[in-house]
Amino acid sequence: MECCKTTQRSEEELKDLIHRLNRIEGQIRGIKNMVENDAYCPDILTQSSAVSAAMNAFNRELLNHHLHHCVIRDIKEGNEEVVDELTKLLQKLMK
């Protein structure tokens, strides 16, 4: 992870991302409680699948912002290295 790069986000985008993460955090706590209370495995797996779907939606939203703002900006500024960075990122996301 790069230590020096940052991304400025609009108040609306920040609010949306934090809201999504708070919901995911709540889902994780719910799964933890299910495990602690000996819930039936398929029920836990169903909730775990919902968390995975929520994380995928979060990642899609963040990637969309990155493409439309960061990548376009960098290419316009002549920084084509951002394409290699994006390729590596997509490879990580597709594992």
DADAKA-V62279 format. One record per run of one state. SS is the DSSP state (A for helix, B for strand, O for the rest). FROM is the first residue (numbers start at 0). TO is the last residue. Records with the same first field share a line. If there is no record, write none. Layout:
SS = FROM-TO ; FROM-TO
This chain:
O = 0-9 ; 36-39 ; 76-79 ; 93-94
A = 10-35 ; 40-75 ; 80-92
